[in-house]
C-alpha cells in the first residue's frame, strides 16, 4: 500500500451503479478504481430486475460490496414481478432505487405512485432501508412516505 493510500479517508459509496454495461472496464474495474481512492464499502443499486440481479451477483463476489433491489420510477410500468424473490438474497441491504420521477414520462404517474408505495411496504416487511429517487415530485414523494410510513433506515 502506498503512503497516499494510507493517508486517504475511508469512504462509503452508498449509491453506485457499477453494473451498468457502459462502464469502461466493467464493474470490477469500477470497484478497483473506487478502492484505490479510499472507498472501503459500496452499495450497488438495482433499478429493475436485471440490475438488481447483477447487483446481488456482484455483491456475492466482493466482501466490500452490498446490493439493493428495486424498480426505478422510469420502469414502474413493468411492475414488481421478479423482484420479490431477490429481496431475501444475502447482501441485500435496501429496497430501491424507487420513487417518483415527473421530469420524464417513462411511466404513468399513478403507476409510479402505486409501485413506490408497494416498495415502501416491502422495505417495512423485510426491515430493509429504502433508497429513494425523486425528481420534480417532492410533495407527492413526501405524501406517500407520510401515508405509508417511513422505513426505519431511509
Order of alpha helices (4+ residues) and beta strands (2+ residues): alpha-beta-alpha-beta-alpha-beta-alpha-beta-alpha-beta-alpha
